[in-house]
Each structure stands twice: as C-alpha cells, then as structure tokens.
Amino acid sequence: MSIAGDARVLAALLRGQPRDGDHAARLDAFYAPQAAAYDGFRERLLHGRRELMLELAARVAPGGTLVELGGGTGRNLGFLGAQLADFDAVTLVDLCRPLLAQARQRAAHWPNVRIVEADACDWQPSAPVDAVVCAYALSMIPDWYRAIDNAVAMLAPGGLLAVADFYVSRARPAPGHVRHSTFARHFWPLWFGHDGVHPSPDHLPCLESKLDTVLLREARAPLPWLPGLRAPYYVWIGRRRGAG
C-alpha cells in the first residue's frame, strides 16, 4: 500500500466523476490523475476478481479465445499468471485512455494479448470467442443492458460470460439469492454514484435471464480506509445457450 498513491485516488474519489462531456471524456478526466495508483488501491476495493478469472480459465480449453470488456489496466488478466499463455488470443477492450496506457505497458510482456480502445457496447471480434469477462465494468457503463447483449452476441454457442461487480439485491430477489436490507439497497447506489459507479438490482437478474448460470457467489467485502463498511458484490459465470 502506498500512502501517496492512495491519497491521489482518494482525492479523485472525493471530487467524483465529472458530469460534463461524453462517457469517454468523463472516464479520462476521472482516471487520469489516479491511473498510476489505480491497481494498488483497487486490490483492496474490487474483490472476487482473482476467483472470477481462475474459475473462468478452468472452464476454457487450452487454445481458447478471450475478450475482456472494460478491462482497464489489464490487472484482471494478470490474475491468470502462467494460464494466460494457454489462450490463443486475448483482447482487452476499454474506452479510458489513461487506463489503457497502463494496460499497454503491462501487455508488452504478453504476446497473445491485444489492446483495443473501443466501446464495450459496440465492439465485436472478427469471430465468435470462447469467453468474455466484464469485471467491475457493468456498473460503470450507462447502457449496461446493451453491453450485456453485445457480450452475449460475441460468444460462440456454449461460450462463457464471467462477471464480478458491486450490486444491490431486488426487494424480493429470486429464491436462493441474497436479500439486502432496505438501507443497503438505497445506501450503496448513492455512495458509489458520486464516482460514476451504479450498483444495480437488475444486472444479475438480467444476466441470469440470458445465460445459464454456471457459478454464483454473493458476498460482502471491506473498503479501503473505511473500517466497518462492507460493500456487496457478486461473482458470476454463465454459459451461452445452444451448446451441443
């Protein structure tokens, strides 16, 4: 942990995400001052990513293809370690140029990884892929429904979509799902919304309606510099229907 790095990130979080400009411009302005310190702070904020990546890799045969939408600095790919080389081709897609600069430095050591500056709602690979990852990105995408549809559309039949993110439950969630208190369902969207993050009660139900759930874990985790607060998040993997 770097105190100076944390201070830069906290200052950006306190200022909040700008309201002016398009989505890409707002992301650039918000993340540029904190890009170099981004990963160190988010290691203690964005939980479940290692689990997500390793669970996904265990379900994709060697030689598979992977796309990460909203991949930022490329840190999530780093959780795969030597397993990253088992993929034939990996594409990281993001809109935020300061974070992509960090990703390009990291990917210089990964010959099978390509970095693309593009919108997760629109970009499509040249051929269907075996797996798509969206880790702590859906809650930052204004048209998240279109991003999910785009992710599903790029999957081969039987392909996997892996998502981890902050969320809040519905007032009456489906059987077997966690139900959050009324306070939590109102507090967390307000808390994160200042920084352009929008935990939703609808993301997980939408995912489950479009793909067959392979793995789901709902949990809470601590936040940096905020003792006592534990934010709800989920780790989910779904399979595209149509597998033989």
Backbone as CSV, one residue per row, in Angstrom:
resi,resn,N_x,N_y,N_z,CA_x,CA_y,CA_z,C_x,C_y,C_z
1,MET,0.841,-1.192,0.000,0.000,0.000,0.000,0.877,1.243,0.000
2,SER,0.589,2.172,-0.918,1.299,3.444,-0.992,0.391,4.547,-0.469
3,ILE,0.830,5.227,0.593,0.016,6.317,1.153,-0.172,7.420,0.116
4,ALA,0.912,7.762,-0.605,0.811,8.816,-1.614,-0.130,8.401,-2.736
5,GLY,-0.026,7.131,-3.178,-0.909,6.641,-4.223,-2.357,6.634,-3.774
6,ASP,-2.582,6.167,-2.549,-3.945,6.170,-2.014,-4.502,7.591,-1.940
7,ALA,-3.640,8.546,-1.574,-4.089,9.937,-1.462,-4.565,10.467,-2.815
8,ARG,-3.844,10.115,-3.907,-4.264,10.555,-5.240,-5.609,9.948,-5.618
9,VAL,-5.773,8.668,-5.310,-7.035,8.006,-5.640,-8.176,8.582,-4.813
10,LEU,-7.939,8.753,-3.513,-8.989,9.278,-2.637,-9.399,10.700,-3.046
11,ALA,-8.423,11.498,-3.458,-8.742,12.855,-3.909,-9.658,12.810,-5.133
12,ALA,-9.368,11.888,-6.053,-10.212,11.758,-7.241,-11.605,11.268,-6.864
13,LEU,-11.673,10.338,-5.919,-12.975,9.821,-5.492,-13.796,10.902,-4.805
14,LEU,-13.135,11.734,-4.028,-13.861,12.813,-3.356,-14.380,13.844,-4.347
15,ARG,-13.598,14.131,-5.383,-14.070,15.063,-6.422,-15.231,14.465,-7.197
16,GLY,-15.175,13.134,-7.385,-16.226,12.457,-8.125,-15.981,12.492,-9.623
17,GLN,-16.746,11.709,-10.339,-16.622,11.685,-11.792,-17.285,12.926,-12.384
18,PRO,-16.607,13.595,-13.320,-17.201,14.789,-13.938,-18.539,14.474,-14.594
19,ARG,-19.380,15.487,-14.686,-20.696,15.330,-15.303,-20.724,15.843,-16.739
20,ASP,-19.670,16.548,-17.153,-19.641,17.141,-18.490,-18.953,16.207,-19.483
21,GLY,-19.332,16.314,-20.761,-18.706,15.534,-21.808,-19.360,14.179,-21.981
22,ASP,-18.893,13.444,-23.006,-19.431,12.111,-23.229,-18.789,11.130,-22.249
23,HIS,-19.204,9.864,-22.346,-18.747,8.859,-21.374,-17.224,8.717,-21.393
24,ALA,-16.641,8.674,-22.579,-15.184,8.523,-22.689,-14.458,9.706,-22.060
25,ALA,-14.944,10.912,-22.309,-14.301,12.105,-21.747,-14.398,12.118,-20.227
26,ARG,-15.540,11.695,-19.686,-15.700,11.656,-18.234,-14.753,10.635,-17.611
27,LEU,-14.603,9.485,-18.262,-13.687,8.469,-17.753,-12.243,8.967,-17.780
28,ASP,-11.847,9.583,-18.882,-10.473,10.093,-18.996,-10.179,11.112,-17.895
29,ALA,-11.110,12.053,-17.683,-10.887,13.098,-16.686,-10.836,12.516,-15.273
30,PHE,-11.641,11.513,-15.022,-11.713,10.924,-13.683,-10.477,10.076,-13.374
31,TYR,-10.025,9.294,-14.344,-8.960,8.330,-14.070,-7.550,8.833,-14.356
32,ALA,-7.407,9.882,-15.163,-6.062,10.359,-15.491,-5.229,10.676,-14.252
33,PRO,-5.761,11.390,-13.232,-4.928,11.718,-12.066,-4.571,10.513,-11.200
34,GLN,-5.311,9.416,-11.343,-5.106,8.283,-10.441,-4.650,7.011,-11.159
35,ALA,-4.409,7.085,-12.483,-4.146,5.870,-13.258,-2.955,5.082,-12.737
36,ALA,-1.862,5.777,-12.376,-0.662,5.076,-11.921,-0.863,4.378,-10.586
37,ALA,-1.787,4.903,-9.782,-2.049,4.308,-8.467,-3.306,3.437,-8.464
38,TYR,-3.915,3.299,-9.624,-5.214,2.623,-9.727,-5.173,1.208,-9.162
39,ASP,-4.219,0.404,-9.623,-4.221,-1.012,-9.260,-3.971,-1.230,-7.776
40,GLY,-3.056,-0.466,-7.191,-2.756,-0.657,-5.776,-3.961,-0.414,-4.901
41,PHE,-4.750,0.593,-5.230,-5.944,0.889,-4.440,-7.041,-0.128,-4.713
42,ARG,-7.235,-0.478,-5.980,-8.340,-1.383,-6.319,-8.104,-2.814,-5.868
43,GLU,-6.859,-3.175,-5.556,-6.626,-4.516,-4.992,-7.436,-4.706,-3.717
44,ARG,-7.661,-3.610,-2.989,-8.394,-3.678,-1.714,-9.846,-3.242,-1.846
45,LEU,-10.258,-2.962,-3.065,-11.616,-2.466,-3.297,-12.442,-3.412,-4.162
46,LEU,-11.839,-3.932,-5.216,-12.566,-4.744,-6.200,-12.317,-6.224,-5.920
47,HIS,-13.138,-6.792,-5.089,-12.934,-8.164,-4.617,-13.535,-9.179,-5.583
48,GLY,-13.019,-10.400,-5.513,-13.556,-11.502,-6.292,-12.976,-11.649,-7.681
49,ARG,-12.073,-10.764,-8.081,-11.565,-10.809,-9.453,-10.655,-12.009,-9.693
50,ARG,-9.780,-12.293,-8.753,-8.903,-13.463,-8.924,-9.743,-14.734,-9.033
51,GLU,-10.696,-14.864,-8.135,-11.582,-16.029,-8.177,-12.277,-16.127,-9.532
52,LEU,-12.805,-15.003,-9.997,-13.513,-14.992,-11.273,-12.618,-15.475,-12.405
53,MET,-11.407,-14.917,-12.499,-10.526,-15.252,-13.611,-10.080,-16.710,-13.565
54,LEU,-9.767,-17.214,-12.373,-9.303,-18.594,-12.266,-10.436,-19.584,-12.500
55,GLU,-11.627,-19.263,-12.031,-12.786,-20.120,-12.291,-13.089,-20.162,-13.782
56,LEU,-12.964,-19.032,-14.444,-13.200,-18.989,-15.881,-12.147,-19.797,-16.630
57,ALA,-10.884,-19.581,-16.308,-9.803,-20.282,-17.007,-9.930,-21.796,-16.870
58,ALA,-10.423,-22.248,-15.725,-10.574,-23.687,-15.501,-11.645,-24.296,-16.397
59,ARG,-12.506,-23.440,-16.975,-13.617,-23.929,-17.797,-13.409,-23.707,-19.287
60,VAL,-12.265,-23.134,-19.668,-11.969,-22.886,-21.081,-10.799,-23.778,-21.487
61,ALA,-10.979,-24.522,-22.557,-9.930,-25.436,-23.011,-8.717,-24.648,-23.520
62,PRO,-7.511,-25.201,-23.375,-6.322,-24.538,-23.933,-6.517,-24.219,-25.416
63,GLY,-6.030,-23.058,-25.818,-6.209,-22.610,-27.193,-7.463,-21.796,-27.409
64,GLY,-8.194,-21.507,-26.329,-9.421,-20.730,-26.437,-9.153,-19.258,-26.654
65,THR,-10.220,-18.531,-26.912,-10.129,-17.086,-27.140,-10.918,-16.359,-26.065
66,LEU,-10.401,-15.203,-25.643,-10.959,-14.458,-24.520,-11.021,-12.974,-24.853
67,VAL,-12.129,-12.352,-24.475,-12.273,-10.893,-24.581,-12.585,-10.357,-23.195
68,GLU,-11.909,-9.282,-22.798,-12.289,-8.581,-21.579,-12.840,-7.218,-21.958
69,LEU,-14.096,-6.977,-21.598,-14.752,-5.702,-21.854,-14.623,-4.813,-20.629
70,GLY,-14.176,-3.574,-20.832,-13.920,-2.696,-19.697,-12.724,-3.172,-18.901
71,GLY,-11.689,-3.603,-19.603,-10.543,-4.243,-18.946,-9.576,-3.297,-18.273
72,GLY,-9.703,-1.991,-18.483,-8.878,-1.025,-17.765,-7.391,-1.250,-17.926
73,THR,-6.704,-1.414,-16.808,-5.245,-1.510,-16.794,-4.711,-2.889,-17.159
74,GLY,-5.590,-3.865,-17.332,-5.142,-5.218,-17.613,-4.836,-6.039,-16.383
75,ARG,-5.093,-5.488,-15.205,-4.770,-6.216,-13.973,-5.510,-7.542,-13.878
76,ASN,-6.746,-7.588,-14.341,-7.508,-8.827,-14.214,-6.858,-9.969,-14.994
77,LEU,-6.298,-9.666,-16.147,-5.594,-10.695,-16.905,-4.383,-11.204,-16.137
78,GLY,-3.764,-10.323,-15.360,-2.603,-10.724,-14.573,-2.916,-11.769,-13.529
79,PHE,-4.173,-11.849,-13.081,-4.545,-12.871,-12.098,-4.395,-14.281,-12.665
80,LEU,-4.376,-14.408,-13.993,-4.258,-15.728,-14.603,-2.839,-16.285,-14.519
81,GLY,-1.847,-15.442,-14.312,-0.474,-15.921,-14.246,-0.080,-16.666,-15.510
82,ALA,0.549,-17.825,-15.342,1.010,-18.609,-16.486,-0.143,-19.118,-17.331
83,GLN,-1.346,-19.195,-16.754,-2.506,-19.678,-17.508,-2.914,-18.733,-18.634
84,LEU,-2.482,-17.494,-18.571,-2.801,-16.559,-19.645,-2.257,-17.056,-20.976
85,ALA,-1.101,-17.713,-20.954,-0.482,-18.220,-22.176,-1.267,-19.367,-22.792
86,ASP,-2.190,-19.980,-22.042,-3.000,-21.069,-22.581,-4.040,-20.575,-23.580
87,PHE,-4.347,-19.280,-23.552,-5.304,-18.735,-24.505,-4.599,-18.418,-25.818
88,ASP,-5.267,-18.756,-26.906,-4.681,-18.470,-28.215,-4.650,-16.976,-28.493
89,ALA,-5.730,-16.291,-28.120,-5.796,-14.846,-28.354,-6.658,-14.207,-27.284
90,VAL,-6.184,-13.071,-26.768,-6.898,-12.321,-25.733,-6.993,-10.872,-26.197
91,THR,-8.192,-10.303,-26.098,-8.395,-8.903,-26.477,-8.962,-8.150,-25.292
92,LEU,-8.305,-7.069,-24.907,-8.774,-6.198,-23.838,-9.359,-4.945,-24.468
93,VAL,-10.609,-4.637,-24.130,-11.327,-3.507,-24.718,-11.694,-2.516,-23.621
94,ASP,-11.402,-1.242,-23.854,-11.778,-0.206,-22.894,-11.830,1.142,-23.611
95,LEU,-12.559,2.075,-23.009,-12.679,3.432,-23.553,-11.697,4.415,-22.938
96,CYS,-11.194,4.101,-21.733,-10.453,5.082,-20.939,-8.967,5.076,-21.313
97,ARG,-8.515,6.142,-21.931,-7.143,6.184,-22.429,-6.073,6.147,-21.334
98,PRO,-6.250,6.830,-20.202,-5.222,6.728,-19.157,-5.063,5.304,-18.614
99,LEU,-6.152,4.572,-18.486,-6.053,3.190,-18.021,-5.489,2.286,-19.109
100,LEU,-5.845,2.553,-20.354,-5.306,1.758,-21.451,-3.792,1.935,-21.588
101,ALA,-3.289,3.114,-21.255,-1.832,3.317,-21.281,-1.144,2.367,-20.300
102,GLN,-1.757,2.178,-19.135,-1.215,1.215,-18.170,-1.311,-0.202,-18.721
103,ALA,-2.425,-0.514,-19.380,-2.614,-1.856,-19.936,-1.580,-2.153,-21.019
104,ARG,-1.268,-1.171,-21.842,-0.296,-1.408,-22.911,1.089,-1.695,-22.344
105,GLN,1.461,-1.013,-21.281,2.744,-1.316,-20.636,2.762,-2.746,-20.118
106,ARG,1.665,-3.149,-19.482,1.581,-4.495,-18.919,1.577,-5.549,-20.023
107,ALA,0.838,-5.295,-21.099,0.681,-6.282,-22.157,1.925,-6.419,-23.033
108,ALA,2.889,-5.544,-22.866,4.129,-5.664,-23.638,4.807,-7.007,-23.400
109,HIS,4.502,-7.633,-22.272,5.098,-8.933,-21.922,4.162,-10.094,-22.249
110,TRP,3.024,-9.806,-22.867,2.031,-10.846,-23.186,1.818,-10.875,-24.696
111,PRO,2.496,-11.740,-25.429,2.415,-11.721,-26.899,1.038,-12.085,-27.447
112,ASN,0.197,-12.739,-26.659,-1.125,-13.144,-27.155,-2.229,-12.151,-26.790
113,VAL,-1.847,-10.994,-26.218,-2.832,-10.013,-25.766,-2.819,-8.790,-26.680
114,ARG,-4.014,-8.377,-27.101,-4.194,-7.186,-27.923,-5.020,-6.170,-27.142
115,ILE,-4.635,-4.898,-27.209,-5.339,-3.825,-26.506,-6.110,-3.003,-27.533
116,VAL,-7.406,-2.772,-27.261,-8.264,-2.046,-28.199,-8.984,-0.929,-27.455
117,GLU,-8.904,0.289,-27.988,-9.690,1.404,-27.452,-11.033,1.427,-28.165
118,ALA,-12.090,1.041,-27.458,-13.411,0.954,-28.073,-14.467,0.864,-26.988
119,ASP,-15.711,1.011,-27.401,-16.861,0.965,-26.505,-17.322,-0.476,-26.331
120,ALA,-17.487,-0.908,-25.074,-17.923,-2.273,-24.780,-19.315,-2.559,-25.319
121,CYS,-20.086,-1.532,-25.616,-21.444,-1.715,-26.141,-21.454,-1.984,-27.641
122,ASP,-20.345,-1.674,-28.329,-20.337,-1.734,-29.796,-19.298,-2.677,-30.378
123,TRP,-18.137,-2.779,-29.752,-17.031,-3.518,-30.364,-17.374,-4.998,-30.478
124,GLN,-17.011,-5.591,-31.613,-17.210,-7.016,-31.836,-15.940,-7.638,-32.415
125,PRO,-15.603,-8.846,-31.990,-14.444,-9.538,-32.581,-14.767,-10.017,-33.995
126,SER,-13.754,-10.416,-34.723,-13.957,-10.873,-36.104,-14.571,-12.265,-36.163
127,ALA,-14.492,-13.000,-35.064,-15.077,-14.344,-34.996,-15.570,-14.570,-33.567
128,PRO,-16.550,-15.455,-33.374,-17.035,-15.731,-32.018,-15.908,-16.197,-31.103
129,VAL,-16.026,-15.875,-29.817,-14.984,-16.200,-28.841,-15.514,-17.184,-27.805
130,ASP,-14.588,-17.794,-27.086,-14.952,-18.807,-26.095,-15.358,-18.210,-24.751
131,ALA,-14.862,-17.011,-24.437,-15.139,-16.433,-23.122,-15.052,-14.918,-23.178
132,VAL,-15.908,-14.276,-22.370,-15.888,-12.828,-22.205,-15.891,-12.524,-20.716
133,VAL,-15.076,-11.552,-20.310,-15.003,-11.116,-18.924,-15.462,-9.670,-18.837
134,CYS,-16.218,-9.371,-17.790,-16.632,-7.993,-17.521,-16.560,-7.806,-16.000
135,ALA,-15.426,-7.352,-15.522,-15.176,-7.273,-14.083,-15.220,-5.826,-13.608
136,TYR,-16.216,-5.501,-12.787,-16.412,-4.152,-12.248,-16.485,-3.124,-13.369
137,ALA,-17.166,-3.496,-14.442,-17.365,-2.597,-15.577,-18.839,-2.319,-15.841
138,LEU,-19.693,-3.318,-15.681,-21.115,-3.111,-15.959,-21.686,-1.944,-15.166
139,SER,-21.271,-1.832,-13.907,-21.815,-0.773,-13.050,-21.330,0.612,-13.455
140,MET,-20.375,0.670,-14.406,-19.866,1.957,-14.879,-20.310,2.270,-16.308
141,ILE,-21.046,1.363,-16.936,-21.469,1.544,-18.322,-22.907,2.053,-18.323
142,PRO,-23.146,3.260,-18.835,-24.515,3.801,-18.807,-25.541,2.878,-19.460
143,ASP,-25.227,2.363,-20.644,-26.150,1.466,-21.350,-25.719,0.024,-21.102
144,TRP,-25.765,-0.376,-19.838,-25.258,-1.696,-19.459,-26.029,-2.835,-20.114
145,TYR,-27.312,-2.631,-20.363,-28.118,-3.674,-20.990,-27.557,-3.989,-22.382
146,ARG,-27.196,-2.950,-23.129,-26.622,-3.142,-24.466,-25.246,-3.795,-24.376
147,ALA,-24.491,-3.480,-23.319,-23.182,-4.108,-23.135,-23.332,-5.609,-22.902
148,ILE,-24.326,-6.009,-22.112,-24.558,-7.437,-21.890,-24.957,-8.118,-23.195
149,ASP,-25.882,-7.519,-23.935,-26.295,-8.109,-25.213,-25.119,-8.229,-26.161
150,ASN,-24.238,-7.216,-26.163,-23.068,-7.260,-27.039,-22.118,-8.379,-26.623
151,ALA,-21.944,-8.566,-25.316,-21.076,-9.637,-24.822,-21.624,-11.004,-25.204
152,VAL,-22.922,-11.187,-25.023,-23.535,-12.474,-25.367,-23.410,-12.734,-26.868
153,ALA,-23.586,-11.688,-27.670,-23.545,-11.844,-29.127,-22.177,-12.286,-29.628
154,MET,-21.110,-11.943,-28.918,-19.779,-12.322,-29.387,-19.357,-13.722,-28.941
155,LEU,-20.170,-14.366,-28.094,-19.832,-15.703,-27.616,-20.212,-16.775,-28.624
156,ALA,-19.352,-17.760,-28.785,-19.716,-18.972,-29.514,-20.751,-19.736,-28.695
157,PRO,-21.578,-20.585,-29.337,-22.503,-21.417,-28.562,-21.752,-22.203,-27.484
158,GLY,-22.249,-22.146,-26.256,-21.557,-22.787,-25.146,-20.471,-21.938,-24.527
159,GLY,-20.222,-20.739,-25.092,-19.212,-19.840,-24.540,-19.624,-19.288,-23.188
160,LEU,-18.653,-18.744,-22.469,-18.850,-18.314,-21.087,-18.715,-16.802,-20.935
161,LEU,-19.631,-16.222,-20.177,-19.538,-14.819,-19.775,-19.287,-14.786,-18.278
162,ALA,-18.229,-14.101,-17.863,-17.842,-14.036,-16.452,-17.919,-12.591,-15.978
163,VAL,-18.641,-12.369,-14.875,-18.873,-11.015,-14.379,-18.642,-10.973,-12.874
164,ALA,-17.959,-9.939,-12.419,-17.890,-9.599,-10.992,-18.185,-8.118,-10.885
165,ASP,-18.938,-7.735,-9.840,-19.279,-6.317,-9.736,-19.961,-6.042,-8.398
166,PHE,-20.003,-4.754,-8.057,-20.863,-4.305,-6.963,-22.320,-4.427,-7.408
167,TYR,-23.204,-4.608,-6.437,-24.620,-4.692,-6.764,-25.448,-4.485,-5.513
168,VAL,-26.738,-4.351,-5.681,-27.700,-4.460,-4.590,-28.798,-5.408,-5.052
169,SER,-29.411,-6.085,-4.110,-30.445,-7.045,-4.469,-31.750,-6.331,-4.777
170,ARG,-32.639,-7.032,-5.398,-34.013,-6.558,-5.508,-34.691,-6.686,-4.138
171,ALA,-35.784,-5.961,-3.985,-36.520,-6.049,-2.721,-36.994,-7.467,-2.465
172,ARG,-37.336,-8.176,-3.539,-37.738,-9.577,-3.437,-36.922,-10.363,-4.461
173,PRO,-35.695,-10.735,-4.115,-34.853,-11.459,-5.066,-35.381,-12.867,-5.325
174,ALA,-34.894,-13.481,-6.385,-35.289,-14.843,-6.719,-34.861,-15.799,-5.616
175,PRO,-35.555,-16.921,-5.475,-35.195,-17.898,-4.438,-33.726,-18.313,-4.539
176,GLY,-33.092,-18.427,-3.390,-31.685,-18.813,-3.338,-30.710,-17.661,-3.444
177,HIS,-31.212,-16.432,-3.631,-30.354,-15.264,-3.732,-30.386,-14.461,-2.439
178,VAL,-29.316,-13.705,-2.218,-29.203,-12.864,-1.028,-30.195,-11.700,-1.131
179,ARG,-30.805,-11.375,0.002,-31.674,-10.204,0.061,-31.015,-9.154,0.935
180,HIS,-30.770,-7.967,0.377,-30.166,-6.876,1.135,-31.241,-6.066,1.855
181,SER,-30.819,-5.415,2.912,-31.747,-4.584,3.673,-32.176,-3.370,2.853
182,THR,-33.264,-2.743,3.260,-33.727,-1.523,2.596,-32.642,-0.451,2.635
183,PHE,-31.963,-0.339,3.780,-30.880,0.647,3.901,-29.793,0.376,2.865
184,ALA,-29.340,-0.882,2.768,-28.263,-1.221,1.832,-28.680,-0.954,0.394
185,ARG,-29.918,-1.252,0.060,-30.384,-1.088,-1.318,-30.447,0.378,-1.733
186,HIS,-30.547,1.272,-0.767,-30.550,2.701,-1.082,-29.174,3.348,-0.859
187,PHE,-28.443,2.866,0.147,-27.169,3.499,0.504,-26.098,3.292,-0.559
188,TRP,-25.918,2.051,-1.028,-24.776,1.784,-1.901,-24.884,2.464,-3.268
189,PRO,-26.057,2.507,-3.898,-26.137,3.288,-5.145,-25.823,4.771,-4.942
190,LEU,-26.236,5.346,-3.800,-25.905,6.743,-3.523,-24.411,6.913,-3.278
191,TRP,-23.843,6.011,-2.506,-22.414,6.095,-2.144,-21.533,6.017,-3.388
192,PHE,-21.750,5.012,-4.222,-20.895,4.799,-5.387,-21.244,5.722,-6.543
193,GLY,-22.484,6.204,-6.597,-22.921,7.006,-7.730,-22.132,8.283,-7.915
194,HIS,-21.583,8.827,-6.822,-20.766,10.036,-6.891,-19.582,9.857,-7.831
195,ASP,-19.085,8.618,-7.926,-17.914,8.327,-8.750,-18.276,7.610,-10.043
196,GLY,-19.543,7.679,-10.430,-19.941,7.092,-11.701,-20.120,5.595,-11.674
197,VAL,-20.229,5.022,-10.476,-20.449,3.579,-10.322,-21.888,3.385,-9.840
198,HIS,-22.621,2.506,-10.510,-24.051,2.386,-10.228,-24.424,0.929,-9.946
199,PRO,-24.254,0.488,-8.691,-24.687,-0.868,-8.327,-26.190,-1.006,-8.582
200,SER,-26.571,-2.069,-9.230,-27.962,-2.199,-9.671,-28.589,-3.483,-9.165
201,PRO,-29.894,-3.465,-8.890,-30.603,-4.697,-8.575,-30.947,-5.501,-9.819
202,ASP,-30.685,-4.936,-11.001,-31.137,-5.562,-12.239,-30.049,-6.282,-13.027
203,HIS,-28.779,-5.993,-12.769,-27.712,-6.621,-13.554,-27.753,-8.146,-13.444
204,LEU,-27.727,-8.657,-12.233,-27.654,-10.107,-12.047,-28.896,-10.816,-12.588
205,PRO,-30.123,-10.336,-12.302,-31.286,-10.977,-12.921,-31.249,-10.957,-14.449
206,CYS,-30.743,-9.866,-15.029,-30.631,-9.790,-16.482,-29.665,-10.845,-17.006
207,LEU,-28.512,-10.956,-16.374,-27.533,-11.965,-16.779,-28.128,-13.370,-16.697
208,GLU,-28.821,-13.640,-15.600,-29.372,-14.981,-15.396,-30.500,-15.286,-16.378
209,SER,-31.144,-14.254,-16.904,-32.214,-14.484,-17.873,-31.673,-14.789,-19.260
210,LYS,-30.435,-14.385,-19.533,-29.881,-14.524,-20.877,-28.936,-15.705,-21.029
211,LEU,-28.364,-16.182,-19.922,-27.425,-17.298,-19.974,-27.742,-18.275,-18.848
212,ASP,-27.216,-19.482,-18.964,-27.397,-20.488,-17.925,-26.301,-20.324,-16.875
213,THR,-26.694,-20.134,-15.639,-25.736,-19.888,-14.572,-24.880,-21.125,-14.313
214,VAL,-23.570,-20.912,-14.315,-22.599,-21.961,-14.016,-22.070,-21.798,-12.595
215,LEU,-21.884,-20.544,-12.172,-21.324,-20.256,-10.860,-21.889,-18.932,-10.370
216,LEU,-22.241,-18.878,-9.096,-22.676,-17.619,-8.484,-22.243,-17.600,-7.032
217,ARG,-21.595,-16.519,-6.650,-21.293,-16.273,-5.240,-21.629,-14.826,-4.936
218,GLU,-22.436,-14.615,-3.903,-22.791,-13.280,-3.433,-22.127,-13.063,-2.083
219,ALA,-21.465,-11.933,-1.912,-20.674,-11.715,-0.699,-20.589,-10.225,-0.395
220,ARG,-19.935,-9.901,0.713,-19.615,-8.524,1.080,-18.132,-8.450,1.399
221,ALA,-17.537,-7.279,1.180,-16.103,-7.127,1.408,-15.801,-5.714,1.895
222,PRO,-14.704,-5.547,2.644,-14.357,-4.225,3.180,-13.892,-3.269,2.098
223,LEU,-13.935,-1.977,2.429,-13.482,-0.916,1.541,-12.234,-0.266,2.131
224,PRO,-11.287,0.164,1.297,-10.080,0.831,1.808,-10.416,2.095,2.594
225,TRP,-9.782,2.250,3.746,-9.873,3.449,4.570,-11.262,3.673,5.172
226,LEU,-12.119,2.686,5.102,-13.478,2.836,5.646,-13.813,1.634,6.530
227,PRO,-13.208,1.544,7.705,-13.439,0.395,8.584,-14.909,0.281,8.955
228,GLY,-15.394,-0.936,8.914,-16.775,-1.191,9.301,-17.740,-1.276,8.141
229,LEU,-17.382,-0.683,6.992,-18.254,-0.748,5.825,-17.872,-1.952,4.962
230,ARG,-18.865,-2.709,4.538,-18.645,-3.876,3.685,-19.624,-3.807,2.513
231,ALA,-19.079,-3.645,1.334,-19.910,-3.454,0.139,-20.304,-4.799,-0.461
232,PRO,-21.545,-4.934,-0.917,-21.976,-6.190,-1.546,-21.459,-6.310,-2.978
233,TYR,-21.014,-7.513,-3.326,-20.561,-7.788,-4.687,-20.914,-9.229,-5.039
234,TYR,-20.824,-9.547,-6.321,-21.096,-10.915,-6.748,-20.030,-11.361,-7.743
235,VAL,-19.877,-12.672,-7.839,-19.039,-13.331,-8.837,-19.947,-14.310,-9.567
236,TRP,-20.026,-14.170,-10.879,-20.987,-14.969,-11.650,-20.378,-15.404,-12.975
237,ILE,-20.650,-16.636,-13.357,-20.279,-17.138,-14.684,-21.514,-17.792,-15.292
238,GLY,-21.795,-17.435,-16.542,-22.926,-18.014,-17.258,-22.495,-18.581,-18.600
239,ARG,-23.241,-19.570,-19.071,-22.921,-20.216,-20.358,-23.983,-19.856,-21.397
240,ARG,-23.515,-19.492,-22.580,-24.456,-19.190,-23.665,-25.203,-20.455,-24.077
241,ARG,-26.494,-20.325,-24.226,-27.313,-21.460,-24.620,-27.037,-21.836,-26.073
242,GLY,-27.246,-23.100,-26.358,-27.024,-23.568,-27.715,-25.841,-24.495,-27.825
243,ALA,-25.203,-24.832,-26.662,-24.088,-25.781,-26.700,-24.616,-27.168,-27.068
244,GLY,-23.795,-27.921,-27.740,-24.201,-29.277,-28.098,-24.073,-30.228,-26.953
